[in-house]
Amino acid sequence: MSSPDPRSVDPGDIEPIGATIAVAFTGAAIGLVGAGVSFVAVDFGVALIGVGVVVALSSPLAYVRMKRLRGG
């Protein structure tokens, strides 16, 4: 299905490793925001750091699992 917008991205065009990098980067960004927020609101900042770590570490695990399911 083609979109008239040349900048649109079809989900099939994203390679698994690219998605892994994007999710890991997002987790790292969440963790860094949490580190900054922790100076003002300690509990909220620590919670954001925890979420960022979980997101960043789950990305490579999901990639490995997907590769095994695809038989690669």
Sequence and secondary structure as in RCSB ss.txt:
>XXXX:A:sequence
MSSPDPRSVDPGDIEPIGATIAVAFTGAAIGLVGAGVSFVAVDFGVALIGVGVVVALSSPLAYVRMKRLRGG
>XXXX:A:secstr
   S TT   GGGS HHHHHHHHHHHHHHHHHHHHHHTTT HHHHHHHHHHHHHHHHHHHHHHHHHHHHHT 
